[in-house]
Amino acid sequence: MSHDSSKYRGRFAPSPSGPLHFGSLVTAVGSYLDARHNRGEWLVRMEDLDPPREQPGAADRILRTLEAFGFEWDRDILYQNRPARNDAYRQALDLLSQRGVTYPCTCTRKEINENAVPGVEGPVYPGTCRKNPPSGRKARTTRIRTDDSGISFRDLICGHIGQNIAAETGDFIIRRADGLFAYQLAVVVDDAFQNISRVVRGSDLLLSTPRQIYLQQLLNMPTPAYAHLPLVRDAQGVKLSKQSMAQPVNDRNPLASLLAAWRFLGQTAPERHPENPAEFWSWAIANWDLAQVPVDSTAGERASSRETSG
C-alpha cells in the first residue's frame, strides 16, 4: 500500500530538546526544498514524545527560528504529546496486541547487555521474554515480535537498503519502561495520520526505517518514500546534536546559514548571490536537485538512543 505520488506531502519533525542547530537546519532545508520543488505540502511536527528530555520553551524557539529563516508550513503544527495522539498510539498498540505480535518484557538493560550480541544499533534483544518469560516479575516494556523475512527499500539518496530485523535489531520496544510510547511506533502512526508521502530526514534514522516499514505493514498503513540526508559532523566526526551541545543557528543572519546548508547538500551555487532569504528560497526551490545530494559515507552508524530507550 503506497501513497498517490501526485500528492506530495513532506514534513520536518524536530524534537524540542534544545534550539535548532545547523544539522537540524540542513534537514529542514532539504525537506522543505524537496516538498516545494515538487509542488507539495510541507508540515511541521513537534516530536515532544519524551518530556524528560524536553527543554522548556524549546518548541516555541524552534518555530520562531523557522519563521525567521523564511520557512512556511501548511496546516497546524502537530504535537505528539497530546491526548489525541497518545490515544492514537494506544489504539495502534492495542491492534498489534490483538494480532498477537507483541509481548511484555521484564528485562533490564543490564540483563540484555549481558546476553545480547551486537547489532546494527546496539545490542540485539536475545528474545528472553518471547521464549521463556521469567515468572513473578513485572513487565517493564512492550516489544514487537520480528521475523526473518527481511525488509528492503530503495532510499532516494542512499540506494538499496536491506535489513533482517530479527537478526540485526531483534524484537524492539514499542512502549518504554516509563510508560511512554516509543519513537518507532509514534512516527509510523503520525506519518500515516498526516498522509506523509515522502520522508526527507537525516541518515542517523536510516537504520530505523526497516523497523518502521515493518510496523506499517503490520498496521496496514502506507509506506512513504524515504530520502536520508547526510549528517553534519564536527571536526572530530561526531554528529552535531543537542546532546553534543551544538551551537544554535543565528536567527539574525539567516541567509548565511541557508547558503551554507545549500552547499552542504551538494547543490549548485547560485550565479548571483541572493540578497535576502525570500530571494534565496525563490531561487533554491526552482533549482533544487535531490540527485545532487551526497550519500552519507557513514550512513547506518549507531543512531540516537531515543528509539531504543528501555
C-alpha positions, -999 to 999 in steps of 0.1 A, spaced: 0 0 0 16 33 -10 6 69 -14 -5 86 -46 28 101 -58 9 131 -73 0 143 -38 34 151 -23 34 158 14 66 161 34 73 170 70 100 183 93 99 167 128 123 183 153 124 172 190 122 201 214 153 191 234 171 223 225 173 251 199 177 245 162 214 238 153 229 237 119 224 199 115 187 203 121 186 233 97 201 212 70 173 186 75 147 214 75 161 229 43 163 196 25 128 185 34 113 219 26 130 224 -8 121 188 -19 85 194 -10 82 229 -26 102 219 -57 77 191 -62 48 215 -56 39 196 -24 28 205 11 53 208 40 42 201 76 59 207 109 55 180 136 69 186 171 83 153 184 77 161 221 72 125 229 99 124 256 91 150 283 122 142 304 144 152 275 125 183 266 138 218 272 112 243 284 104 268 256 124 249 230 94 241 208 84 277 205 120 288 200 124 263 171 92 276 155 104 312 158 137 302 142 120 285 113 99 317 108 130 339 109 145 318 82 115 321 60 100 286 63 63 285 57 44 254 68 10 242 56 -16 232 82 -13 233 120 17 221 140 12 185 152 24 180 188 29 143 198 25 149 235 -13 155 233 -42 133 245 -54 127 209 -21 115 197 -15 93 228 -49 77 222 -39 70 186 -6 54 197 -25 33 223 -50 22 196 -21 11 174 -5 -8 202 -39 -25 211 -43 -35 174 -8 -50 174 -15 -69 206 -48 -82 193 -29 -96 163 -5 -114 187 26 -97 176 35 -80 209 46 -93 243 55 -79 277 92 -78 285 107 -78 321 144 -75 311 165 -46 323 191 -30 300 219 -46 321 204 -81 316 200 -75 278 236 -62 275 249 -93 293 231 -118 270 230 -100 236 251 -99 205 260 -66 189 236 -54 162 234 -25 138 221 -2 165 233 -15 198 226 -50 213 202 -74 196 175 -83 220 181 -121 227 144 -129 229 144 -138 266 108 -129 273 95 -141 240 109 -176 245 109 -181 283 94 -152 302 105 -152 338 76 -157 363 68 -134 391 84 -103 375 66 -72 365 67 -63 328 88 -32 320 83 -27 283 62 -40 254 81 -55 225 71 -63 189 78 -98 175 101 -97 145 106 -124 118 133 -135 94 116 -123 62 137 -92 59 128 -56 49 142 -38 19 135 -4 3 151 19 -21 162 51 -5 161 81 -29 196 92 -18 213 61 -3 200 35 -28 190 -1 -19 188 -8 19 180 -42 32 178 -55 68 169 -87 86 153 -71 116 152 -102 137 189 -108 133 201 -72 132 180 -55 158 158 -82 174 123 -77 189 121 -40 195 104 -18 221 71 0 212 63 11 247 90 20 271 96 12 308 85 47 318 51 41 300 58 64 271 53 52 236 85 45 217 95 67 188 93 39 162 56 34 169 47 71 171 64 81 139 46 54 119 12 63 133 18 101 128 32 97 92 0 78 83 -23 102 101 -7 132 83 -7 114 49 31 119 45 42 107 11 79 114 13 101 115 44 133 135 39 154 133 71 189 127 85 207 94 78 210 88 116 175 74 111 183 52 81 186 21 102 153 28 119 134 28 86 131 -11 82 115 -13 117 91 15 107 82 -2 74 77 -35 94 52 -17 117 35 0 87 29 -35 72 16 -49 105 -8 -19 109 -18 -19 72 -5 17 69 11 32 38 48 33 33 61 67 22 92 72 0 124 79 20 154 101 14 181 102 41 203 133 40 240 133 50 247 143 86 266 174 97 296 165 118 321 184 139 358 184 134 361 151 153 335 134 130 308 134 157 272 141 145 260 176 155 233 172 181 217 189 210 234 163 233 268 173 220 260 210 227 258 220 191 255 258 188 221 272 177 218 288 143 219 326 142 183 339 137 197 374 129 217 363 99 196 335 83 209 340 47 245 329 56 232 297 72 207 289 44 235 292 18 258 270 40 230 244 42 225 246 4 262 240 -2 263 211 23 235 194 4 257 194 -27 236 219 -47 249 241 -75 259 276 -63 237 304 -74 252 326 -102 240 357 -84 242 360 -46 207 363 -32 201 395 -12 177 380 14 161 348 25 130 354 3 152 357 -28 172 326 -17 140 305 -14 126 316 -47 158 306 -65 165 275 -44 131 260 -48 134 263 -86 169 248 -87 167 221 -61 181 187 -73 177 157 -50 201 137 -72 229 160 -63 227 154 -25 257 134 -14 254 100 2 265 99 39 296 78 38 289 66 74 251 62 69 240 34 91 262 41 121 247 40 156 217 64 157 203 83 187 192 63 216 157 77 218 140 49 199 157 21 219 151 36 254 141 9 278 
